[in-house]
Amino acid sequence: MAAAEEGPIKGERLAEAQDIPLQFLEHILLEMKHAGIVRARRGAKGGYWLAKPADEVTIAEIVRAVEGPIAHVQSSPPEDIEYRGNAKHLQEVWIAVRASLRTVLEHVTLADLVSGELPEEVKDLAATPDAWVAR
């Protein structure tokens, strides 16, 4: 949607362009609609469009709309989980993980993705050889 011309885009066209099942996409779009990220209109001239400019929609907003809060542990925010004994400092690790995810997800917008102009901190993180190694 961020790369499209003005006006509504049919779900079928979006699903085909992204090579994902329409029903799966419609579930995502419904969640995004409830979060105020997209708007929708039914009918022959209907479809979906962004509710605000692409440079104002962060990846974090989309993740939260579709998946819920970023970096929850055992379905709770890390600040609500208490560890004991030798694991006492694990809470700080989870909070650092969340902060790290936010550093990326809250600074990348849909416009950044469309243009390919990612923020420098994201480019720097992705440029490290270790970032590309699955473990």
N, C-alpha and C positions, 0 to 999 in steps of 0.2 A: 504494500500500500504506500509506503514511503517513497518508492521509486516511481509510482504511477502518476499519471496526469490527474488533474482535478476530477472530482466526481466519484460516485460509487463504483466499486469493483465487485463483480460477482464472486461468490465463494468458490464456484467451480473453477474459475480462472485462477484464483489464488492457489487452490489446491493443486491444480495442474502445474503451475509455475514453480511450486515448491516441492512437487512430487510427494505429496502426502495425501492420505485418504480424506475426502471431503468431510465425513462425519467427525473425524478427529479434529480437523481444522475448525469446524463449526463450534465444537466444544471450547476450543481455545479462544475463538472470536467472541463467544458469549461471555466468557470470563473477562476478556478485555473490555467488552461493552459495559459490564457491571462495574468495572473499575474506572470507567470514563476515558479509556484510551482510544476506543473506536466507537463509531456510530454506525447504525444500520438502518436500512429502509427496505421494506418488502416491495415486491411487484416487478413489473417488466423493466423499469428503470431503477430498480433497487440495487442493493449491494452493501458493501462496507467501505468506510473511509476513516482516516484518522480524525479524532475529535480535536486534536491540537497539532500544531506544526511538528514535523519530524524531529527538529532540533530541540524540542522540548520533551520528547518521550525518551526516557532512559531505559536501558535494558533491565535495570533493577526494577522499574515499575512493572514491566511486562512479567518478569520472573515472579514478583510478588502477586500479581493478578492471577497468574496461572498456577503457580506452585505454593504460594503462601510465603510466610516470612523467610528471609534468607538465613541460611545456616542454623536452623534449629537443630537441637540435639535431643533425641528421644521425644520429639514433638513439643519441646519446650525451649524457650530462649536460654542461651547458655548462662545468663546471669541468674536464672532461677534454679540452676542445678548445683547441688553441693556435693563435692567429692571429699572423701576422708582419707586419712593416712597418706601413703606415698602418692596417691592420685590427686592430692589436694590442689595442685597447681594446674590440673587439667582444665579447669574452668577458664583460666587465663589463655590457654591454648585455643580453646573453642572461640573465645571472644576475639582473639587475634585472627583466627581463620575468617570469622565474620567480617572483621574490619578489612581484611585483605580482599575478600570478595566485593565488598562495597567500594573499595578503591577503584576497582575495574568497572563493575556493573553500574555504579551511579555516575560514572563519568563518560560512558559511551552512550550515544544517542542513536536513534534510527537513522538520522541524517548522516552521522559518522559512518555507519555501516554502508549506506547507499553510496556515499562519496569515496569510501575507502580511506578516508583521512581519520584514522584512529588517534586518540590522544597519545602524546609522547610516552607517558608512563605505561600505557598498555603496549605500545610498540616495543618499549624497552623490556618489559616482562616477557613478551612473546619472542624476542630476539635471543634470549639465552638458550643455548643448546639443550640444557637440561629440561626446559619447559616442554620440549617436543618428545620427551622420552616417557612412554607409558610405564607405570609400575604397578 
